[in-house]
Amino acid sequence: MEKCWQIENSAVPKEHALTDTTNSNNDRQAVPVCVHANGKGESSVPVSARKPTLRRLILFLALAGASAGHALADTAPPSEAPPNTMEARVQACIGCHGAQGRGVDNVYFPRLAGKPATYLYNQLVAFRDGRRKYVPMNYLIAYLPDAYLADMAAYFAAQNPPPLVVPATAAAPALLQDGQRIATVGVPAKGVPACVACHGDSLSGREPGIPGLLGLRADYVSAQLGAWRYGIRTAVAPDCMQIVAGKLSEHDVAAVSNWIASLPVTPQLRPLPASAGAPRLPLACGSQTVHPH
């Protein structure tokens, strides 16, 4: 049992014509193509001339299918465009930093919400330009312009979601006491100022470019201090944190990291405003330079 069709050469482009190439008068020749019960296409063209014909038939059917696909695509209703908002654009950030930059349980991904916009902008630029090293961040923003990074920073700076509950530190009381001393008094013998002298009495940060430290885990604080000590992380010159961290011992880093991690997070606390009456910083700090955007 078989079905047959007559396919005329003039129905398809000449270069795809279903012709017997051994016949010079085949411009209008109709080629019978049959399908047998076993599903195989057979032609009544002699075997010696059949292979070119079948190849052209396959090409013809492929072209016809492609054309039909394009036609369906052209008539399909347009999909709904995503919202053109910064909230939608920073969806790539929330997997690590949480919704609205709230933070996540991973100790190495910090809360972004509420930090000064200039600080966040400086960090984005540092990741883009290679002054901070973390491959996913380096690749994610490698080609973003300054103005776009400034918009991202402003978005997260304006957020204030409820903070995560930070687990209590298991550090020894003596280590926490040393950390409190370093954070509130400093290490005068080494020329290390107190953390509160720059980050504020409540460690909530200071506009325009000094971040709050509340809600950070000990491992994260320790890792950042270590990165500054060894030159892996750098900031806008003069890099005050690299100067300070370079004077800390391993014990100092462990002590201050654990003490900061032990503090409760108060969402109402915001960075201290930049004003003429603000306390003077103990050393020059490039982070306080306001970016042009």
Secondary structure, DSSP 8 states (H G I E B T S, - for coil): -EEEEEEEGGGS-GGG----TT-SS-TT-EEEEEEETTS-EEESS-HHHHHHHHHHHHHHHHHHHHHHHHHHHHHS--------SHHHHTHHHHHHH-GGG---SSTTS---TTS-HHHHHHHHHHHHHTSS--HHHHHHTTT--HHHHHHHHHHHHT--------------HHHHHHHHHHHHT-BGGGTB--THHHH-TTS--BTTTB---TT--HHHHHHHHHHHHTTSS--SSS-HHHHHHTT--HHHHHHHHHHHHTS---TT---B---TTS---SS--GGGS----
